[in-house]
Amino acid sequence: MIAGVKTSEARARLLATATRIFYAEGIHSVGVDRIISEAQVTRATLYRHFPGKEDLVVAYLTEADQAIRARAGELLAQDLPAADTLRALARAIADDIRSPGFRGCAFLNAVAEYPDTDHPVHRVVLAHRQWFLDTVAAQFARIPGTPAELAAQHFVMLRDGAMAAGCLFDPALICETFLRGVDGLLGVRA
């Protein structure tokens, strides 16, 4: 949502419904009729707010991106030493993995369904991932002598593995392994 712009209740319901179902069941497996039914809106209302299903998918991912950026922004605003900020980001990721209903990374799940790099959904995923990589790299750049880009790529790969495994295996064990990996990465880099 754009600051200062009020969202209609129907749009909010559509987006909340789509978010819940897309994340739990996948995007291509869910039709607009189901979203319309569960959001309790008309087809015309859906298409007034979202010209097509992909527009709804882009809105779902954009909202997820904004939520993650806001959480990261809160951590960054604490102005902690870089290693502590990176550990805090990792703990937030681990908290997500341990949350009820966790089904992996919404962005990785979406890109698996939209492999065409020119598709708007794929571009939203790539933009989110680039922002995350840049955010992590900026923190690593604050640690003297650290090859920030390489360290950030390593962090993101650890995160991707934890997000993928977190819905397949024991989330507590996955989170412990992920956090230990981040500590190891920081120990090598700090």
Secondary structure, 3 states (H helix, E strand, C coil): CCCCCCCCHHHHHHHHHHHHHHHHHCCCCCCHHHHHHHHCCCHHHHHHHCCCHHHHHHHHHHHHHHHHHHHHHHHHHCCCCHHHHHHHHHHHHHHHHCCCCCCCCHHHHHHHHCCCCCCHHHHHHHHHHHHHHHHHHHHHHCCCCCCHHHHHHHHHHHHHHHHHHCCCCCHHHHHHHHHHHHHHHHHHHC
